[in-house]
Amino acid sequence: MPTWEALGKASKAVAGGKLVIAKMDGTANEIDYPGVNVKGFPTILFFKGDAKAQPIDYDGSRDMAGFVSFIKSHAANDVSALEVDEDAEAEEQEEA
């Protein structure tokens, strides 16, 4: 969870709100969205700006570098301002 929170903070560097990092508790909310097929928890999905009806399952590493790399390789918008937060990664390593 600390990495997800740090990713959310890092996403604020992307101008114009063109990147939103969100979380939702699937056990407390119904998920009725085309293309979403939750098979387990946690499930991480990427909704590309120009293809929101075809979410992409994320199955990469659960660290900042993995998330940032995935987002940059799949984003429809310019997310070049999104960077790996070295401090958040170091904190995550300490907690593990």
C-alpha positions in Angstrom: 0.0 0.0 0.0 2.8 2.5 0.7 4.0 2.2 -2.9 0.4 2.8 -4.3 0.1 5.9 -2.1 3.5 7.2 -3.4 2.5 6.5 -6.9 -0.7 8.6 -6.4 1.4 11.5 -5.1 3.9 11.1 -8.0 1.0 11.2 -10.5 0.3 14.8 -9.5 3.3 15.8 -11.5 1.5 14.9 -14.7 -0.1 18.2 -15.9 -3.8 18.7 -16.4 -5.0 15.7 -14.4 -4.2 13.4 -17.3 -3.2 10.6 -14.9 -5.4 9.4 -12.1 -4.3 6.7 -9.6 -7.3 5.4 -7.7 -8.1 2.5 -5.4 -11.4 0.8 -4.7 -12.4 -1.9 -2.3 -14.0 -4.6 -4.5 -15.4 -6.4 -1.5 -17.4 -3.3 -0.6 -18.4 -2.1 -4.1 -20.1 -3.8 -7.0 -18.0 -3.8 -10.1 -20.2 -3.5 -13.1 -18.0 -2.1 -15.8 -17.4 -3.4 -19.4 -14.2 -5.3 -19.7 -13.6 -5.6 -15.9 -13.3 -9.2 -14.7 -11.9 -9.3 -11.2 -10.7 -12.8 -10.3 -8.9 -12.0 -7.1 -7.7 -9.3 -4.8 -5.7 -7.2 -5.3 -6.5 -6.7 -8.9 -4.7 -3.8 -10.6 -6.2 -2.4 -13.9 -5.1 0.3 -16.2 -7.8 2.3 -18.0 -6.0 3.9 -21.0 -7.3 7.3 -21.8 -8.3 6.5 -25.4 -9.6 3.0 -24.7 -11.3 3.0 -21.3 -13.6 0.1 -22.4 -10.6 -2.2 -22.6 -8.8 -2.1 -19.3 -5.4 -3.7 -19.2 -4.5 -6.2 -16.4 -1.3 -5.3 -14.5 0.8 -8.3 -13.6 4.2 -6.6 -13.2 6.3 -5.9 -10.2 4.6 -4.1 -7.4 7.3 -1.5 -6.9 7.4 2.1 -8.1 9.8 1.3 -11.0 7.4 -1.4 -12.2 4.3 0.8 -12.0 6.0 3.8 -13.6 7.4 1.8 -16.5 4.0 0.1 -17.1 2.1 3.4 -17.1 4.6 5.1 -19.4 4.5 2.2 -21.9 0.7 2.1 -22.0 -0.5 5.7 -21.5 -2.3 7.5 -24.3 -1.5 10.9 -22.7 1.9 12.5 -22.1 3.0 11.1 -18.7 6.7 11.9 -19.1 6.7 13.9 -15.9 5.9 10.8 -13.9 9.1 9.6 -12.2 10.1 6.9 -9.8 10.1 8.3 -6.2 13.4 7.0 -4.9 12.5 8.0 -1.3 9.2 6.0 -1.5 11.1 3.0 -2.8 13.7 3.2 0.0 10.9 3.4 2.5 9.1 0.4 1.0 12.3 -1.6 1.2 12.7 -0.8 4.9 9.1 -1.9 5.6 9.5 -5.2 3.8 
